[in-house]
Amino acid sequence: MTPFLIYVAVFVVSFYLVTKLQGAGIRDYTSLKTVTFGDESAVRPNRIAGVISIATIFLIWGIFTGSVLVPKPLHAPAAFEGTAEFTYTAQTADGATDDALVRVVVHPREATVEKPEVPAGDGFAKNDAAVVAQWRTVLIPWDKNDETSRKEGTKIIAINGQPTGPGKTVDFDFGSVTLSDKGTPNFEPSRGLQMESLYLPAPETVWNRTVKIFKEGFRNFTIWEHLGFSLYRVVFGFILGAVVGIPLGYAMGLSNWFRGWFDPIVEFMRPVPPLALIPLVIIWAGIGEAGKIILLFLAALWIMAIAARSGVSGVNISKVHAAYSLGARKWQIMRHVIIPNSLPEIFTGARVAMGVCWGTVVAAELVAAEQGAGMMIMTASKFQNTDIVIMGIVLIGVIGFGIDMMMRWAERHLVPWKGKS
């Protein structure tokens, strides 16, 4: 919740600062009275807002991972590291009590630390020592070296003078101690607000691993080969889906018979997620390349068919009547009216289909593949290499964003009449 609140706070502050600074220079009455609300073509992304948003995400990432890229005063409270001490009060069956010291050394997860030495003490309750890694817990075998044990009716009745019992917790600045159901102290160091590197490594850790994999590769393949395999599968499957789906969509948009024949099939398959088809595709085509291509073909097919059908159905009928009045024939209307006016919808569907294919290929590679971005992420997760997992996710997102940008560029140049009557 804390990172979310920081993000919201930065958004609010940035919004007011940027809008005030940008609006301060507008004095022209004509520009002030321009109405853009509800006009999608008049809305353009604010580049400053985009830069601040990305910078804020990286800042929050660094704050809650203790990154060296972020000044230490901005770091979130880290997990406790050092020596923690507390005392417990043991009571024998006949009511005698004695205090003993417990000294615990909390160390980073990757470090190896020896158990500290503590004097035994003079009473029947002897002092204890233990070591534990950050974000972990440790049970203290308190009666192992005592003169009396739980079998003889001895039990812990207080921690640092605070009465306690099975299931109860005593909190400290450095952590907490909870008595188990059998009366054994379970020490948990304070976790702070920073994320453990196992779950979220710092940005520089991910960057260093990325550089290393770009140089050395991953599982006998370079990173470019892994990404290339994924891109090849996506492009090939998308092209097959478009080649079949667009003509099918045109036929459904122009013919009652084709619409009635294929509409139940398309509308039935449209809400079925491609991932649900993976088991069936594996049964049909195995786990090789053919199965992955078929899955991506099916992922793109229905989207492209619906986009083409929607494009044809959305053509302004007045344009068709105008073409007929000028003596145009059916193939001329198809060539000069229907196809140009349906292309914007088809491009929109193509962008959606490409995004779905890109997400589907990664999931398909998670199931069975020797190369690809999805295989890389799955293999890394098995060995808890979170930095590689995050690297793969970032690369997948960057490539997907790049594909969408290229398709937007192609749409602007190939369909410049989009949004114009």
N, C-alpha and C positions, 0 to 999 in steps of 0.2 A: 504493500500500500504506500509506503514511504517514497519509493521511486516514482510511482504514479503521481503523487502529490507534487513532487519536485517538477515533474514534466508539465503538469497543469500550471504550476506557478510560473515557470519560465515562459510557457505559452501566453499566459495573460499579460505578463510584463512586456514581452516582446511585441505582442499585438498592439498594445497601446503606444509603446515607444515608436515602433516602425510606422504605424498608421498616422501618428501625430507628426512625425518628421517628414513623411512623404506628403501628407496633406497640407503641411505648412507652406509648400511652394505653389499650391494651386490657387490662383486668384482669378482665372478666366471664367466669366459667367457661363459661357457656352459649354465648357468642359464640366462645370459643376452641375448643370441641368441635364447631362446625359444620363439616361436611364439604362442601367445594366442588369438590374434585378430581374431574374427569370430569363435573361438572354444568355444561353450557354456559350454562344460564339464570342460574347464580349468578356467572358471570364477567362483570365490567364493566370497560371500559377505565379505567385509572388516568389521570385528567386531568393530574396533575402529571407523570407519565411522558411523556404526549403533548406537553406544553409544552416539557419539557427536550429531547425528541427533535428537535422542530422547531428550537428554539434552537440545538442542537448542529449541525444541518445548516447553518444560516445562519452559525454561528461558523466552521465548517470552510471554508465557501465564502469568507468574508471573509479568513480566515488565508491561504489559498492563492491569493488574487487581490490581496492588498495593499489591501484595502478601507479607506477612511477611517473606516468604522464600527467597526473593530477597532483597539484600541491598537497602536501600532507595535511595542512589545516582543513582541507575540504574532504578528507577521507571520512567515511562513515566509521563508527566505532568498530574496531577489529575484535576478533575472537581473543579471549584471554590467553596470554602466553607468559610463563614464568612459574614461580613456586607458590602454591596455595596451601594454607594450613588451617585446620579446624580441630576442635576437640570433641570427643564424645564421652558421655557419662554412662558407664556400665553399672548395672545393678545385679547382684547375685540373688539366688533364691531366698537367702535369709535376710535380704534387705541391705546388705553392705554395698556401698557405691565407691567408684573410683573413676578418675578422669585419665584419658590418654590422648596423646597428640597424633594427628594424621597429617603427614606432609606429602603433597602430590606435586610432581613436576609436570607442567603442561607444555608440550613441545610441538613444533610444526609437524605436519603429517609425514613429510619426507625425511625428517631427522630421526636419528637413533640416540636415545638418552638412557643412561644407566639409572637405576633406582637410587634415590638419595639415601644417605645414612642418617639414622636418628638414634639417640640413646634409648635404651629399652624402657627406662623408668623404674620407679621403686615399688609401685603398687601392684595389685594383681592384674590390672589392665595395662598392657604394654603398648608403647608407641608403635605406629605403623607408617609405612612409606609406599608410594606407588608412582607410576608414570602413566601418562595418558596423552594421546595426540589431540590437537585442537579439533573441535566439533565431534569428539567421541566421548564415551562414558567409561567409567571403570568401577568395578565392585571392589570394596575394601574388605578383605578377609580378616576382620578385626579380632576374632577370637582364636585365630590360628596360632598366635604366639602368646595368648593370655594364659594365666594360671587356671582360669575356669572357662568353660565354653557354653554354648547354647544348649548342648545336651544335658548340662547340669543345671539348667534353668536361668543362666545369666542372659541378660538382654540389655539393649541400649535404650535408655529412657530420655536422653537429651543430647542435642547437638549444639555446641557453643552455649550451653546453659539454657537453650530453648527446649521445652518439653516436646517430645516427638514419639512416634510409634509407627508401626507398619503402614505403608502407603502415604505417610505424611512427608512434606518437603520443607526444608529449611533453606532460605535463600541468603546468599552473600553477594558482595560486589564482584567476586571472581567466579561465581557459579552457584550451584545448589547441591544439596545432599538430600536424597530421598531414601527412606528405609524401604527395602523390599518386603514382600509378604513374609519372608523368613527372618526379617530383621537385619539384613545386611545393608550397610550404607552404600548407596550408588552415587558416586560423585560425577557431576556433569559441569564442565567448565563453561563459563559464559561464552555464548556464541557471537555476541556483538550483532552488528547489522551487515557486516561484509559477508559476501558469498564465499563458500569454500571453493577452492580452485577445481575440485573434482566436478562441481556442478556448473561453475561459471569462471573460467580463467580470465585473467586480465587481458586487455587489448594487445599489449606488447607480447604476451605469451602466444596468442593466436597468430600475430604477425610473424614472430620468429619461426613458428612451426610452418606457416605458409611458405616463407622463404626457403626453409629447409626442404619441404616437399617439392617445390618448384625446381629445386636443384637436383634432388636425389630421386624424386618420383615416389610412388606408393605401390607396393606389392607388384614389382617388376614392370610397372607402366608409369610413364610420365603423367603429370597432371593434365597436360594437353591431350594426351591420348584418352584419359578417362572422360574429360569433358567432350572431346570429339566424338566418342562413341555415343554419349547421351544425345548430343546435337544431331548426329546422323540419324538416330532412331526417331527423334522427334520430327525432323524435317521430312523424312521418308514417309512416316505414318501420316503426318499432316497433309502432305501432297496427295497421297492416295485417298484420304478422306475428302479432300476438296474436289478431286477429279470425279469422284462418284457422287458426293453430296450436293455440289452446286447444280449439275444437270437434274438430279432428282428433285431438288427444291424448285427449279424452274418448271419442271413438268407438273409438280403439285400446285404451283401457282397459276398455271395456264390451262390445266385440264381438270375437269370435274372427275373424270374417271381415275386419273392418277392420284388426285387428291383423296378420293374415297378409298382407293386401294392401299396407298402407303401411309395415310394419316394415322390409322390405328397403330401401325408398327413404329412410326417415328415418335408419336406421342407416348407410346409405351416405353420405348428405350430411352427417351430424353431424360427422365428423372433417375434412371438407373446409373449410379456412379461407376465410372470405369473400373475402379478398384474391386468392385463386387464381381467383375467378370474375370479377374485374374485366375481363380481356381479353374473355371471352365476353359479358359484359353490354354492353361497349362495342360489340362486333360486332352484338349484337341491338338495342340501344336507343340507341346513340350516346353522346356525352359530355355530353348535356344532363341536365336534372333527372330525367327519367324513368329513365335508367340508374342514377343514384345511389339513387333511391327503390327500384327493383327490387333492387339490391344489398343495401340495408338490410333490405328485406322478407325476402330469403332468409337474411340473417344472424340475424334474430329468429325466423323461422318454425320451424326445427328445434328450437331451444332451448325455445320455448314449447310445442311439441308434446310433447317429451320430458318437460317439467315437468308438463304436464297429465296425461299418461299415468302418470307416476310417482305423482302425487297420487291418482289414481283407484285405482291398484293398491295404494297404501299405506293405504287406508281399513280400519280395524279391522273385520273381518268380524262380530265380536260386535255391533257397533252396527247393522249391516244386519239381522242376525237379530232383534235386539231390536225394530227398527222393523217387521219383518214380523209378529212376534208381537203387536204392538199394532194390527195391521190396516192398516198403511200400504200404499199402492199404489206401483207403480214410480216414477211421476212425483214422488210425495211423498218417497220414499227419495232420489231424485235431488236434489230441492230441499232437503231438511232434513238429509241425511246425507252424500251423496257430495260435493256442491259445497262445503259448509262445511269438510269435512275435507280436501279437496284444495286449498283456497285457499292454505294456507301454502306448499306446494310450488310453486304457480303464482307466488306472489309472489317466492319465491327465484329461480325461473327468470326472472321479469321483471327482477329486478335484474341477473342475469347477462346477459340479452339486451340490456338497455339499455347495459351497459358495453361489450359487444361491438359494438353499433351505433355507439356514440360513437367507439370506436377505428377502426371501419371507415370512418365518414364522413370522418374526418381523412385516412385513407390514400386514399380515393377522391378527395378534393379535391386531394391531391398530384399525381394523375394528370392531371386536367383539371377546372378550375373557375375562374371569374372572381371568386367570392366564397367566403368561408369561412375557418375557422381553418387548415385544411390548406394552402390556397392561399397564405395569408399566410406560413406557415412555409417553404414551398418557394420562394417568391419571394425571401424574405429570405436563404435559404441560398445562392441563386445569386449574390447580391451580398456574401456573407460578412458579413451583418449578424447576428452571433451574438446580440446583445442582443435583437433582435426574435424570433429563433428561441426563445430561452429564455423570453421573455415569452409567446409563443404556447403553449409547452409548459406553463408555469405556469397560464395561463388555462384550457387544456384540462383539466388536472388538477383545478383548483378547481371548474370547472363539473361535471365528472364526479363529484367528491366530493359536490357539492351535490345532484346528481340522486339519488345513492345515499342521501343523508340524507333527502331528501323521500320516497323510496320506503320507507325504513325507518319513517318517521313514519306514512305511509299504512298500512303493514302493522300497526303497533302499534294503530292506531285501527280499522282495518277487519277485522283478524283477531286480536282480543284473546285468542282461545282457543288460539293457537299454543303448542305445547309442553305443553298440558294434555290429560289424558286425558278 
